[in-house]
Amino acid sequence: MQQRKIHPSYFNRLLYGQTGIMQYQYIQSEQDKITLNIVAPDKLGIEIINSLREVVRRDIDENMVLEINYVDEIKRSISGKHRFVISTLKDD
């Protein structure tokens, strides 16, 4: 599979208008999977989740899996910044 680079701002736009989310972070540590960690008092509705998954498959790769985790906290980097998007994939 050809690796595509997607600008981090793409992911920020996916949650536009979701006012109940306090923090979020996308992490890609596998070629075909992105994890979305969310800090929120309530879970997202199934329609929103399905829409997110559909958009990611359409725009990035049809086999891409979007996993959603609800967490209590998203840790900041050592420098104190909140990283919204992290990829641990190696560049080829």
PDB file of N, CA, C and O in Angstrom:
ATOM      1  N   MET A   1       0.850  -1.184   0.000  1.00  0.00           N
ATOM      2  CA  MET A   1       0.000   0.000   0.000  1.00  0.00           C
ATOM      3  C   MET A   1       0.896   1.248   0.000  1.00  0.00           C
ATOM      4  O   MET A   1       1.859   1.329   0.762  1.00  0.00           O
ATOM      5  N   GLN A   2       0.576   2.185  -0.835  1.00  0.00           N
ATOM      6  CA  GLN A   2       1.295   3.457  -0.924  1.00  0.00           C
ATOM      7  C   GLN A   2       0.975   4.302   0.307  1.00  0.00           C
ATOM      8  O   GLN A   2      -0.192   4.526   0.626  1.00  0.00           O
ATOM      9  N   GLN A   3       2.002   4.762   0.986  1.00  0.00           N
ATOM     10  CA  GLN A   3       1.801   5.599   2.167  1.00  0.00           C
ATOM     11  C   GLN A   3       1.529   7.027   1.730  1.00  0.00           C
ATOM     12  O   GLN A   3       2.317   7.614   0.989  1.00  0.00           O
ATOM     13  N   ARG A   4       0.411   7.592   2.187  1.00  0.00           N
ATOM     14  CA  ARG A   4       0.055   8.981   1.893  1.00  0.00           C
ATOM     15  C   ARG A   4       0.304   9.819   3.124  1.00  0.00           C
ATOM     16  O   ARG A   4       0.066   9.387   4.252  1.00  0.00           O
ATOM     17  N   LYS A   5       0.785  11.024   2.891  1.00  0.00           N
ATOM     18  CA  LYS A   5       0.960  11.961   3.990  1.00  0.00           C
ATOM     19  C   LYS A   5      -0.232  12.911   3.991  1.00  0.00           C
ATOM     20  O   LYS A   5      -0.564  13.516   2.972  1.00  0.00           O
ATOM     21  N   ILE A   6      -0.859  13.028   5.141  1.00  0.00           N
ATOM     22  CA  ILE A   6      -2.015  13.900   5.316  1.00  0.00           C
ATOM     23  C   ILE A   6      -1.613  14.999   6.299  1.00  0.00           C
ATOM     24  O   ILE A   6      -1.047  14.716   7.355  1.00  0.00           O
ATOM     25  N   HIS A   7      -1.903  16.230   5.955  1.00  0.00           N
ATOM     26  CA  HIS A   7      -1.565  17.349   6.833  1.00  0.00           C
ATOM     27  C   HIS A   7      -2.359  17.244   8.137  1.00  0.00           C
ATOM     28  O   HIS A   7      -3.546  16.920   8.101  1.00  0.00           O
ATOM     29  N   PRO A   8      -1.730  17.510   9.289  1.00  0.00           N
ATOM     30  CA  PRO A   8      -2.423  17.394  10.575  1.00  0.00           C
ATOM     31  C   PRO A   8      -3.716  18.215  10.670  1.00  0.00           C
ATOM     32  O   PRO A   8      -4.642  17.822  11.380  1.00  0.00           O
ATOM     33  N   SER A   9      -3.790  19.340   9.969  1.00  0.00           N
ATOM     34  CA  SER A   9      -5.005  20.164  10.048  1.00  0.00           C
ATOM     35  C   SER A   9      -6.229  19.434   9.510  1.00  0.00           C
ATOM     36  O   SER A   9      -7.357  19.759   9.882  1.00  0.00           O
ATOM     37  N   TYR A  10      -6.018  18.452   8.637  1.00  0.00           N
ATOM     38  CA  TYR A  10      -7.128  17.638   8.136  1.00  0.00           C
ATOM     39  C   TYR A  10      -7.878  17.015   9.315  1.00  0.00           C
ATOM     40  O   TYR A  10      -9.107  17.042   9.359  1.00  0.00           O
ATOM     41  N   PHE A  11      -7.136  16.459  10.261  1.00  0.00           N
ATOM     42  CA  PHE A  11      -7.750  15.766  11.391  1.00  0.00           C
ATOM     43  C   PHE A  11      -8.461  16.732  12.328  1.00  0.00           C
ATOM     44  O   PHE A  11      -9.500  16.392  12.894  1.00  0.00           O
ATOM     45  N   ASN A  12      -7.915  17.925  12.497  1.00  0.00           N
ATOM     46  CA  ASN A  12      -8.571  18.916  13.350  1.00  0.00           C
ATOM     47  C   ASN A  12      -9.954  19.268  12.811  1.00  0.00           C
ATOM     48  O   ASN A  12     -10.892  19.463  13.583  1.00  0.00           O
ATOM     49  N   ARG A  13     -10.080  19.349  11.502  1.00  0.00           N
ATOM     50  CA  ARG A  13     -11.371  19.701  10.891  1.00  0.00           C
ATOM     51  C   ARG A  13     -12.426  18.607  11.060  1.00  0.00           C
ATOM     52  O   ARG A  13     -13.622  18.895  11.018  1.00  0.00           O
ATOM     53  N   LEU A  14     -12.002  17.370  11.249  1.00  0.00           N
ATOM     54  CA  LEU A  14     -12.968  16.270  11.364  1.00  0.00           C
ATOM     55  C   LEU A  14     -13.900  16.437  12.563  1.00  0.00           C
ATOM     56  O   LEU A  14     -15.048  15.996  12.519  1.00  0.00           O
ATOM     57  N   LEU A  15     -13.425  17.057  13.609  1.00  0.00           N
ATOM     58  CA  LEU A  15     -14.234  17.206  14.827  1.00  0.00           C
ATOM     59  C   LEU A  15     -14.828  18.605  14.961  1.00  0.00           C
ATOM     60  O   LEU A  15     -15.339  18.965  16.022  1.00  0.00           O
ATOM     61  N   TYR A  16     -14.764  19.385  13.899  1.00  0.00           N
ATOM     62  CA  TYR A  16     -15.306  20.741  13.929  1.00  0.00           C
ATOM     63  C   TYR A  16     -16.781  20.714  14.338  1.00  0.00           C
ATOM     64  O   TYR A  16     -17.571  19.961  13.769  1.00  0.00           O
ATOM     65  N   GLY A  17     -17.141  21.519  15.303  1.00  0.00           N
ATOM     66  CA  GLY A  17     -18.527  21.604  15.748  1.00  0.00           C
ATOM     67  C   GLY A  17     -18.896  20.652  16.875  1.00  0.00           C
ATOM     68  O   GLY A  17     -20.010  20.718  17.395  1.00  0.00           O
ATOM     69  N   GLN A  18     -17.987  19.774  17.260  1.00  0.00           N
ATOM     70  CA  GLN A  18     -18.256  18.837  18.358  1.00  0.00           C
ATOM     71  C   GLN A  18     -17.900  19.514  19.677  1.00  0.00           C
ATOM     72  O   GLN A  18     -16.799  19.342  20.199  1.00  0.00           O
ATOM     73  N   THR A  19     -18.834  20.275  20.202  1.00  0.00           N
ATOM     74  CA  THR A  19     -18.560  21.129  21.359  1.00  0.00           C
ATOM     75  C   THR A  19     -18.376  20.354  22.663  1.00  0.00           C
ATOM     76  O   THR A  19     -17.813  20.897  23.613  1.00  0.00           O
ATOM     77  N   GLY A  20     -18.829  19.117  22.736  1.00  0.00           N
ATOM     78  CA  GLY A  20     -18.704  18.353  23.976  1.00  0.00           C
ATOM     79  C   GLY A  20     -17.333  17.758  24.199  1.00  0.00           C
ATOM     80  O   GLY A  20     -17.071  17.190  25.259  1.00  0.00           O
ATOM     81  N   ILE A  21     -16.448  17.875  23.216  1.00  0.00           N
ATOM     82  CA  ILE A  21     -15.116  17.295  23.345  1.00  0.00           C
ATOM     83  C   ILE A  21     -14.189  18.305  24.012  1.00  0.00           C
ATOM     84  O   ILE A  21     -14.033  19.434  23.547  1.00  0.00           O
ATOM     85  N   MET A  22     -13.575  17.870  25.116  1.00  0.00           N
ATOM     86  CA  MET A  22     -12.669  18.750  25.847  1.00  0.00           C
ATOM     87  C   MET A  22     -11.244  18.682  25.274  1.00  0.00           C
ATOM     88  O   MET A  22     -10.569  19.704  25.155  1.00  0.00           O
ATOM     89  N   GLN A  23     -10.802  17.481  24.926  1.00  0.00           N
ATOM     90  CA  GLN A  23      -9.495  17.259  24.318  1.00  0.00           C
ATOM     91  C   GLN A  23      -9.601  16.062  23.387  1.00  0.00           C
ATOM     92  O   GLN A  23     -10.449  15.186  23.560  1.00  0.00           O
ATOM     93  N   TYR A  24      -8.716  16.048  22.393  1.00  0.00           N
ATOM     94  CA  TYR A  24      -8.642  14.883  21.520  1.00  0.00           C
ATOM     95  C   TYR A  24      -7.227  14.760  20.974  1.00  0.00           C
ATOM     96  O   TYR A  24      -6.453  15.718  20.967  1.00  0.00           O
ATOM     97  N   GLN A  25      -6.916  13.560  20.520  1.00  0.00           N
ATOM     98  CA  GLN A  25      -5.610  13.313  19.932  1.00  0.00           C
ATOM     99  C   GLN A  25      -5.712  12.101  19.014  1.00  0.00           C
ATOM    100  O   GLN A  25      -6.189  11.036  19.406  1.00  0.00           O
ATOM    101  N   TYR A  26      -5.251  12.295  17.782  1.00  0.00           N
ATOM    102  CA  TYR A  26      -5.180  11.201  16.812  1.00  0.00           C
ATOM    103  C   TYR A  26      -3.772  10.625  16.868  1.00  0.00           C
ATOM    104  O   TYR A  26      -2.790  11.367  16.896  1.00  0.00           O
ATOM    105  N   ILE A  27      -3.679   9.298  16.885  1.00  0.00           N
ATOM    106  CA  ILE A  27      -2.376   8.629  16.879  1.00  0.00           C
ATOM    107  C   ILE A  27      -2.390   7.547  15.807  1.00  0.00           C
ATOM    108  O   ILE A  27      -3.276   6.693  15.780  1.00  0.00           O
ATOM    109  N   GLN A  28      -1.399   7.596  14.926  1.00  0.00           N
ATOM    110  CA  GLN A  28      -1.244   6.525  13.947  1.00  0.00           C
ATOM    111  C   GLN A  28       0.052   5.804  14.243  1.00  0.00           C
ATOM    112  O   GLN A  28       1.140   6.348  14.051  1.00  0.00           O
ATOM    113  N   SER A  29      -0.074   4.568  14.714  1.00  0.00           N
ATOM    114  CA  SER A  29       1.100   3.758  15.009  1.00  0.00           C
ATOM    115  C   SER A  29       1.156   2.520  14.116  1.00  0.00           C
ATOM    116  O   SER A  29       2.123   1.759  14.158  1.00  0.00           O
ATOM    117  N   GLU A  30       0.119   2.327  13.313  1.00  0.00           N
ATOM    118  CA  GLU A  30       0.077   1.236  12.345  1.00  0.00           C
ATOM    119  C   GLU A  30      -0.332   1.816  10.995  1.00  0.00           C
ATOM    120  O   GLU A  30      -1.041   2.820  10.930  1.00  0.00           O
ATOM    121  N   GLN A  31       0.119   1.181   9.924  1.00  0.00           N
ATOM    122  CA  GLN A  31      -0.140   1.669   8.576  1.00  0.00           C
ATOM    123  C   GLN A  31      -1.632   1.814   8.283  1.00  0.00           C
ATOM    124  O   GLN A  31      -2.043   2.747   7.593  1.00  0.00           O
ATOM    125  N   ASP A  32      -2.442   0.891   8.807  1.00  0.00           N
ATOM    126  CA  ASP A  32      -3.860   0.855   8.445  1.00  0.00           C
ATOM    127  C   ASP A  32      -4.801   1.159   9.613  1.00  0.00           C
ATOM    128  O   ASP A  32      -5.967   0.765   9.598  1.00  0.00           O
ATOM    129  N   LYS A  33      -4.283   1.862  10.626  1.00  0.00           N
ATOM    130  CA  LYS A  33      -5.120   2.138  11.800  1.00  0.00           C
ATOM    131  C   LYS A  33      -4.765   3.491  12.421  1.00  0.00           C
ATOM    132  O   LYS A  33      -3.593   3.823  12.600  1.00  0.00           O
ATOM    133  N   ILE A  34      -5.795   4.252  12.739  1.00  0.00           N
ATOM    134  CA  ILE A  34      -5.645   5.517  13.456  1.00  0.00           C
ATOM    135  C   ILE A  34      -6.500   5.414  14.718  1.00  0.00           C
ATOM    136  O   ILE A  34      -7.653   4.985  14.665  1.00  0.00           O
ATOM    137  N   THR A  35      -5.930   5.805  15.838  1.00  0.00           N
ATOM    138  CA  THR A  35      -6.649   5.814  17.105  1.00  0.00           C
ATOM    139  C   THR A  35      -6.981   7.258  17.456  1.00  0.00           C
ATOM    140  O   THR A  35      -6.118   8.134  17.411  1.00  0.00           O
ATOM    141  N   LEU A  36      -8.226   7.491  17.801  1.00  0.00           N
ATOM    142  CA  LEU A  36      -8.672   8.803  18.245  1.00  0.00           C
ATOM    143  C   LEU A  36      -8.981   8.707  19.730  1.00  0.00           C
ATOM    144  O   LEU A  36      -9.934   8.041  20.136  1.00  0.00           O
ATOM    145  N   ASN A  37      -8.166   9.378  20.534  1.00  0.00           N
ATOM    146  CA  ASN A  37      -8.404   9.452  21.981  1.00  0.00           C
ATOM    147  C   ASN A  37      -9.199  10.720  22.260  1.00  0.00           C
ATOM    148  O   ASN A  37      -8.865  11.801  21.775  1.00  0.00           O
ATOM    149  N   ILE A  38     -10.251  10.566  23.046  1.00  0.00           N
ATOM    150  CA  ILE A  38     -11.153  11.679  23.329  1.00  0.00           C
ATOM    151  C   ILE A  38     -11.353  11.824  24.831  1.00  0.00           C
ATOM    152  O   ILE A  38     -11.562  10.841  25.542  1.00  0.00           O
ATOM    153  N   VAL A  39     -11.283  13.076  25.303  1.00  0.00           N
ATOM    154  CA  VAL A  39     -11.678  13.414  26.665  1.00  0.00           C
ATOM    155  C   VAL A  39     -12.986  14.187  26.533  1.00  0.00           C
ATOM    156  O   VAL A  39     -13.012  15.288  25.983  1.00  0.00           O
ATOM    157  N   ALA A  40     -14.070  13.604  27.042  1.00  0.00           N
ATOM    158  CA  ALA A  40     -15.391  14.228  26.923  1.00  0.00           C
ATOM    159  C   ALA A  40     -16.308  13.661  27.999  1.00  0.00           C
ATOM    160  O   ALA A  40     -16.162  12.504  28.393  1.00  0.00           O
ATOM    161  N   PRO A  41     -17.252  14.468  28.477  1.00  0.00           N
ATOM    162  CA  PRO A  41     -18.176  13.973  29.494  1.00  0.00           C
ATOM    163  C   PRO A  41     -19.141  12.923  28.936  1.00  0.00           C
ATOM    164  O   PRO A  41     -19.613  12.061  29.676  1.00  0.00           O
ATOM    165  N   ASP A  42     -19.433  12.991  27.644  1.00  0.00           N
ATOM    166  CA  ASP A  42     -20.353  12.041  27.013  1.00  0.00           C
ATOM    167  C   ASP A  42     -19.713  11.445  25.768  1.00  0.00           C
ATOM    168  O   ASP A  42     -18.878  12.083  25.126  1.00  0.00           O
ATOM    169  N   LYS A  43     -20.102  10.233  25.431  1.00  0.00           N
ATOM    170  CA  LYS A  43     -19.600   9.588  24.222  1.00  0.00           C
ATOM    171  C   LYS A  43     -20.260  10.205  22.991  1.00  0.00           C
ATOM    172  O   LYS A  43     -21.376  10.721  23.051  1.00  0.00           O
ATOM    173  N   LEU A  44     -19.543  10.138  21.886  1.00  0.00           N
ATOM    174  CA  LEU A  44     -20.096  10.613  20.618  1.00  0.00           C
ATOM    175  C   LEU A  44     -21.235   9.696  20.182  1.00  0.00           C
ATOM    176  O   LEU A  44     -21.228   8.502  20.482  1.00  0.00           O
ATOM    177  N   GLY A  45     -22.200  10.253  19.482  1.00  0.00           N
ATOM    178  CA  GLY A  45     -23.295   9.450  18.952  1.00  0.00           C
ATOM    179  C   GLY A  45     -22.809   8.528  17.848  1.00  0.00           C
ATOM    180  O   GLY A  45     -21.811   8.818  17.189  1.00  0.00           O
ATOM    181  N   ILE A  46     -23.500   7.430  17.644  1.00  0.00           N
ATOM    182  CA  ILE A  46     -23.097   6.441  16.641  1.00  0.00           C
ATOM    183  C   ILE A  46     -23.083   7.045  15.236  1.00  0.00           C
ATOM    184  O   ILE A  46     -22.269   6.644  14.404  1.00  0.00           O
ATOM    185  N   GLU A  47     -23.975   8.007  14.961  1.00  0.00           N
ATOM    186  CA  GLU A  47     -23.998   8.639  13.642  1.00  0.00           C
ATOM    187  C   GLU A  47     -22.711   9.424  13.406  1.00  0.00           C
ATOM    188  O   GLU A  47     -22.167   9.411  12.302  1.00  0.00           O
ATOM    189  N   ILE A  48     -22.227  10.104  14.438  1.00  0.00           N
ATOM    190  CA  ILE A  48     -20.989  10.880  14.325  1.00  0.00           C
ATOM    191  C   ILE A  48     -19.801   9.944  14.135  1.00  0.00           C
ATOM    192  O   ILE A  48     -18.930  10.198  13.304  1.00  0.00           O
ATOM    193  N   ILE A  49     -19.769   8.864  14.905  1.00  0.00           N
ATOM    194  CA  ILE A  49     -18.678   7.892  14.800  1.00  0.00           C
ATOM    195  C   ILE A  49     -18.659   7.281  13.401  1.00  0.00           C
ATOM    196  O   ILE A  49     -17.602   7.197  12.775  1.00  0.00           O
ATOM    197  N   ASN A  50     -19.809   6.860  12.913  1.00  0.00           N
ATOM    198  CA  ASN A  50     -19.879   6.265  11.572  1.00  0.00           C
ATOM    199  C   ASN A  50     -19.453   7.259  10.501  1.00  0.00           C
ATOM    200  O   ASN A  50     -18.782   6.889   9.538  1.00  0.00           O
ATOM    201  N   SER A  51     -19.839   8.509  10.666  1.00  0.00           N
ATOM    202  CA  SER A  51     -19.454   9.547   9.713  1.00  0.00           C
ATOM    203  C   SER A  51     -17.943   9.766   9.718  1.00  0.00           C
ATOM    204  O   SER A  51     -17.331   9.879   8.656  1.00  0.00           O
ATOM    205  N   LEU A  52     -17.341   9.828  10.899  1.00  0.00           N
ATOM    206  CA  LEU A  52     -15.887   9.976  11.004  1.00  0.00           C
ATOM    207  C   LEU A  52     -15.171   8.829  10.304  1.00  0.00           C
ATOM    208  O   LEU A  52     -14.228   9.050   9.543  1.00  0.00           O
ATOM    209  N   ARG A  53     -15.616   7.614  10.562  1.00  0.00           N
ATOM    210  CA  ARG A  53     -14.979   6.440   9.949  1.00  0.00           C
ATOM    211  C   ARG A  53     -15.122   6.462   8.429  1.00  0.00           C
ATOM    212  O   ARG A  53     -14.181   6.131   7.708  1.00  0.00           O
ATOM    213  N   GLU A  54     -16.283   6.846   7.954  1.00  0.00           N
ATOM    214  CA  GLU A  54     -16.525   6.914   6.516  1.00  0.00           C
ATOM    215  C   GLU A  54     -15.626   7.964   5.852  1.00  0.00           C
ATOM    216  O   GLU A  54     -15.039   7.700   4.802  1.00  0.00           O
ATOM    217  N   VAL A  55     -15.518   9.131   6.449  1.00  0.00           N
ATOM    218  CA  VAL A  55     -14.690  10.204   5.888  1.00  0.00           C
ATOM    219  C   VAL A  55     -13.225   9.797   5.862  1.00  0.00           C
ATOM    220  O   VAL A  55     -12.532  10.055   4.877  1.00  0.00           O
ATOM    221  N   VAL A  56     -12.743   9.170   6.921  1.00  0.00           N
ATOM    222  CA  VAL A  56     -11.353   8.725   6.975  1.00  0.00           C
ATOM    223  C   VAL A  56     -11.092   7.682   5.887  1.00  0.00           C
ATOM    224  O   VAL A  56     -10.068   7.746   5.206  1.00  0.00           O
ATOM    225  N   ARG A  57     -11.987   6.739   5.718  1.00  0.00           N
ATOM    226  CA  ARG A  57     -11.810   5.724   4.663  1.00  0.00           C
ATOM    227  C   ARG A  57     -11.852   6.363   3.283  1.00  0.00           C
ATOM    228  O   ARG A  57     -11.091   5.977   2.395  1.00  0.00           O
ATOM    229  N   ARG A  58     -12.728   7.329   3.097  1.00  0.00           N
ATOM    230  CA  ARG A  58     -12.848   7.989   1.795  1.00  0.00           C
ATOM    231  C   ARG A  58     -11.618   8.836   1.478  1.00  0.00           C
ATOM    232  O   ARG A  58     -11.099   8.789   0.362  1.00  0.00           O
ATOM    233  N   ASP A  59     -11.154   9.604   2.453  1.00  0.00           N
ATOM    234  CA  ASP A  59     -10.093  10.573   2.195  1.00  0.00           C
ATOM    235  C   ASP A  59      -8.679  10.011   2.337  1.00  0.00           C
ATOM    236  O   ASP A  59      -7.755  10.507   1.692  1.00  0.00           O
ATOM    237  N   ILE A  60      -8.499   8.995   3.162  1.00  0.00           N
ATOM    238  CA  ILE A  60      -7.147   8.489   3.425  1.00  0.00           C
ATOM    239  C   ILE A  60      -6.919   7.146   2.748  1.00  0.00           C
ATOM    240  O   ILE A  60      -6.044   7.011   1.892  1.00  0.00           O
ATOM    241  N   ASP A  61      -7.710   6.159   3.136  1.00  0.00           N
ATOM    242  CA  ASP A  61      -7.567   4.824   2.556  1.00  0.00           C
ATOM    243  C   ASP A  61      -8.817   4.023   2.902  1.00  0.00           C
ATOM    244  O   ASP A  61      -9.291   4.059   4.037  1.00  0.00           O
ATOM    245  N   GLU A  62      -9.343   3.306   1.928  1.00  0.00           N
ATOM    246  CA  GLU A  62     -10.593   2.566   2.158  1.00  0.00           C
ATOM    247  C   GLU A  62     -10.456   1.467   3.196  1.00  0.00           C
ATOM    248  O   GLU A  62     -11.458   1.001   3.738  1.00  0.00           O
ATOM    249  N   ASN A  63      -9.223   1.042   3.485  1.00  0.00           N
ATOM    250  CA  ASN A  63      -9.001  -0.013   4.490  1.00  0.00           C
ATOM    251  C   ASN A  63      -8.592   0.532   5.854  1.00  0.00           C
ATOM    252  O   ASN A  63      -8.299  -0.236   6.770  1.00  0.00           O
ATOM    253  N   MET A  64      -8.572   1.855   5.989  1.00  0.00           N
ATOM    254  CA  MET A  64      -8.144   2.464   7.243  1.00  0.00           C
ATOM    255  C   MET A  64      -9.184   2.223   8.343  1.00  0.00           C
ATOM    256  O   MET A  64     -10.383   2.421   8.140  1.00  0.00           O
ATOM    257  N   VAL A  65      -8.700   1.795   9.498  1.00  0.00           N
ATOM    258  CA  VAL A  65      -9.556   1.575  10.662  1.00  0.00           C
ATOM    259  C   VAL A  65      -9.404   2.779  11.591  1.00  0.00           C
ATOM    260  O   VAL A  65      -8.287   3.189  11.908  1.00  0.00           O
ATOM    261  N   LEU A  66     -10.522   3.335  12.019  1.00  0.00           N
ATOM    262  CA  LEU A  66     -10.513   4.415  13.009  1.00  0.00           C
ATOM    263  C   LEU A  66     -11.052   3.847  14.309  1.00  0.00           C
ATOM    264  O   LEU A  66     -12.228   3.501  14.414  1.00  0.00           O
ATOM    265  N   GLU A  67     -10.172   3.756  15.298  1.00  0.00           N
ATOM    266  CA  GLU A  67     -10.550   3.260  16.622  1.00  0.00           C
ATOM    267  C   GLU A  67     -10.743   4.467  17.530  1.00  0.00           C
ATOM    268  O   GLU A  67      -9.927   5.389  17.527  1.00  0.00           O
ATOM    269  N   ILE A  68     -11.815   4.460  18.301  1.00  0.00           N
ATOM    270  CA  ILE A  68     -12.105   5.580  19.193  1.00  0.00           C
ATOM    271  C   ILE A  68     -12.021   5.103  20.639  1.00  0.00           C
ATOM    272  O   ILE A  68     -12.665   4.129  21.029  1.00  0.00           O
ATOM    273  N   ASN A  69     -11.211   5.812  21.426  1.00  0.00           N
ATOM    274  CA  ASN A  69     -11.045   5.517  22.847  1.00  0.00           C
ATOM    275  C   ASN A  69     -11.437   6.742  23.660  1.00  0.00           C
ATOM    276  O   ASN A  69     -11.073   7.867  23.317  1.00  0.00           O
ATOM    277  N   TYR A  70     -12.162   6.524  24.716  1.00  0.00           N
ATOM    278  CA  TYR A  70     -12.497   7.595  25.658  1.00  0.00           C
ATOM    279  C   TYR A  70     -11.528   7.496  26.819  1.00  0.00           C
ATOM    280  O   TYR A  70     -11.416   6.451  27.461  1.00  0.00           O
ATOM    281  N   VAL A  71     -10.830   8.586  27.084  1.00  0.00           N
ATOM    282  CA  VAL A  71      -9.796   8.591  28.121  1.00  0.00           C
ATOM    283  C   VAL A  71     -10.066   9.727  29.102  1.00  0.00           C
ATOM    284  O   VAL A  71     -10.808  10.661  28.795  1.00  0.00           O
ATOM    285  N   ASP A  72      -9.464   9.640  30.271  1.00  0.00           N
ATOM    286  CA  ASP A  72      -9.636  10.676  31.295  1.00  0.00           C
ATOM    287  C   ASP A  72      -8.736  11.881  31.056  1.00  0.00           C
ATOM    288  O   ASP A  72      -9.046  12.993  31.484  1.00  0.00           O
ATOM    289  N   GLU A  73      -7.614  11.651  30.365  1.00  0.00           N
ATOM    290  CA  GLU A  73      -6.629  12.720  30.207  1.00  0.00           C
ATOM    291  C   GLU A  73      -5.751  12.404  29.007  1.00  0.00           C
ATOM    292  O   GLU A  73      -5.490  11.240  28.703  1.00  0.00           O
ATOM    293  N   ILE A  74      -5.296  13.455  28.328  1.00  0.00           N
ATOM    294  CA  ILE A  74      -4.309  13.318  27.264  1.00  0.00           C
ATOM    295  C   ILE A  74      -3.085  14.094  27.724  1.00  0.00           C
ATOM    296  O   ILE A  74      -3.133  15.309  27.920  1.00  0.00           O
ATOM    297  N   LYS A  75      -2.004  13.375  27.889  1.00  0.00           N
ATOM    298  CA  LYS A  75      -0.783  13.991  28.417  1.00  0.00           C
ATOM    299  C   LYS A  75      -0.162  14.920  27.381  1.00  0.00           C
ATOM    300  O   LYS A  75      -0.225  14.674  26.176  1.00  0.00           O
ATOM    301  N   ARG A  76       0.433  15.985  27.883  1.00  0.00           N
ATOM    302  CA  ARG A  76       1.157  16.929  27.030  1.00  0.00           C
ATOM    303  C   ARG A  76       2.558  16.391  26.757  1.00  0.00           C
ATOM    304  O   ARG A  76       3.062  15.530  27.479  1.00  0.00           O
ATOM    305  N   SER A  77       3.172  16.913  25.708  1.00  0.00           N
ATOM    306  CA  SER A  77       4.540  16.516  25.385  1.00  0.00           C
ATOM    307  C   SER A  77       5.488  17.045  26.459  1.00  0.00           C
ATOM    308  O   SER A  77       5.081  17.814  27.330  1.00  0.00           O
ATOM    309  N   ILE A  78       6.730  16.638  26.395  1.00  0.00           N
ATOM    310  CA  ILE A  78       7.731  17.085  27.363  1.00  0.00           C
ATOM    311  C   ILE A  78       7.844  18.610  27.358  1.00  0.00           C
ATOM    312  O   ILE A  78       8.097  19.223  28.395  1.00  0.00           O
ATOM    313  N   SER A  79       7.654  19.215  26.184  1.00  0.00           N
ATOM    314  CA  SER A  79       7.753  20.677  26.083  1.00  0.00           C
ATOM    315  C   SER A  79       6.494  21.383  26.600  1.00  0.00           C
ATOM    316  O   SER A  79       6.454  22.611  26.667  1.00  0.00           O
ATOM    317  N   GLY A  80       5.470  20.607  26.964  1.00  0.00           N
ATOM    318  CA  GLY A  80       4.246  21.190  27.499  1.00  0.00           C
ATOM    319  C   GLY A  80       3.154  21.420  26.462  1.00  0.00           C
ATOM    320  O   GLY A  80       2.078  21.921  26.788  1.00  0.00           O
ATOM    321  N   LYS A  81       3.430  21.054  25.212  1.00  0.00           N
ATOM    322  CA  LYS A  81       2.442  21.265  24.140  1.00  0.00           C
ATOM    323  C   LYS A  81       1.471  20.096  24.058  1.00  0.00           C
ATOM    324  O   LYS A  81       1.803  18.955  24.376  1.00  0.00           O
ATOM    325  N   HIS A  82       0.261  20.422  23.620  1.00  0.00           N
ATOM    326  CA  HIS A  82      -0.724  19.378  23.334  1.00  0.00           C
ATOM    327  C   HIS A  82      -0.615  19.047  21.854  1.00  0.00           C
ATOM    328  O   HIS A  82      -0.897  19.890  21.002  1.00  0.00           O
ATOM    329  N   ARG A  83      -0.212  17.843  21.552  1.00  0.00           N
ATOM    330  CA  ARG A  83      -0.104  17.415  20.160  1.00  0.00           C
ATOM    331  C   ARG A  83      -1.428  16.770  19.749  1.00  0.00           C
ATOM    332  O   ARG A  83      -1.840  15.756  20.312  1.00  0.00           O
ATOM    333  N   PHE A  84      -2.080  17.370  18.767  1.00  0.00           N
ATOM    334  CA  PHE A  84      -3.382  16.879  18.301  1.00  0.00           C
ATOM    335  C   PHE A  84      -3.245  15.656  17.408  1.00  0.00           C
ATOM    336  O   PHE A  84      -4.138  14.810  17.363  1.00  0.00           O
ATOM    337  N   VAL A  85      -2.128  15.564  16.701  1.00  0.00           N
ATOM    338  CA  VAL A  85      -1.906  14.466  15.757  1.00  0.00           C
ATOM    339  C   VAL A  85      -0.480  13.945  15.964  1.00  0.00           C
ATOM    340  O   VAL A  85       0.483  14.710  15.993  1.00  0.00           O
ATOM    341  N   ILE A  86      -0.377  12.623  16.105  1.00  0.00           N
ATOM    342  CA  ILE A  86       0.930  11.985  16.274  1.00  0.00           C
ATOM    343  C   ILE A  86       1.007  10.806  15.330  1.00  0.00           C
ATOM    344  O   ILE A  86       0.076  10.006  15.250  1.00  0.00           O
ATOM    345  N   SER A  87       2.116  10.695  14.614  1.00  0.00           N
ATOM    346  CA  SER A  87       2.392   9.502  13.811  1.00  0.00           C
ATOM    347  C   SER A  87       3.713   8.936  14.271  1.00  0.00           C
ATOM    348  O   SER A  87       4.716   9.644  14.366  1.00  0.00           O
ATOM    349  N   THR A  88       3.698   7.637  14.558  1.00  0.00           N
ATOM    350  CA  THR A  88       4.933   6.962  14.940  1.00  0.00           C
ATOM    351  C   THR A  88       5.430   6.080  13.811  1.00  0.00           C
ATOM    352  O   THR A  88       6.339   5.274  14.010  1.00  0.00           O
ATOM    353  N   LEU A  89       4.838   6.222  12.607  1.00  0.00           N
ATOM    354  CA  LEU A  89       5.277   5.453  11.453  1.00  0.00           C
ATOM    355  C   LEU A  89       6.623   5.973  10.983  1.00  0.00           C
ATOM    356  O   LEU A  89       6.906   7.168  11.061  1.00  0.00           O
ATOM    357  N   LYS A  90       7.432   5.072  10.504  1.00  0.00           N
ATOM    358  CA  LYS A  90       8.732   5.472   9.963  1.00  0.00           C
ATOM    359  C   LYS A  90       8.543   5.970   8.538  1.00  0.00           C
ATOM    360  O   LYS A  90       7.788   5.383   7.763  1.00  0.00           O
ATOM    361  N   ASP A  91       9.230   7.054   8.196  1.00  0.00           N
ATOM    362  CA  ASP A  91       9.218   7.561   6.825  1.00  0.00           C
ATOM    363  C   ASP A  91      10.051   6.653   5.946  1.00  0.00           C
ATOM    364  O   ASP A  91      11.151   6.244   6.316  1.00  0.00           O
ATOM    365  N   ASP A  92       9.510   6.342   4.767  1.00  0.00           N
ATOM    366  CA  ASP A  92      10.274   5.513   3.815  1.00  0.00           C
ATOM    367  C   ASP A  92      10.995   6.400   2.823  1.00  0.00           C
ATOM    368  O   ASP A  92      11.692   5.899   1.940  1.00  0.00           O
TER     369      ASP A  92
END
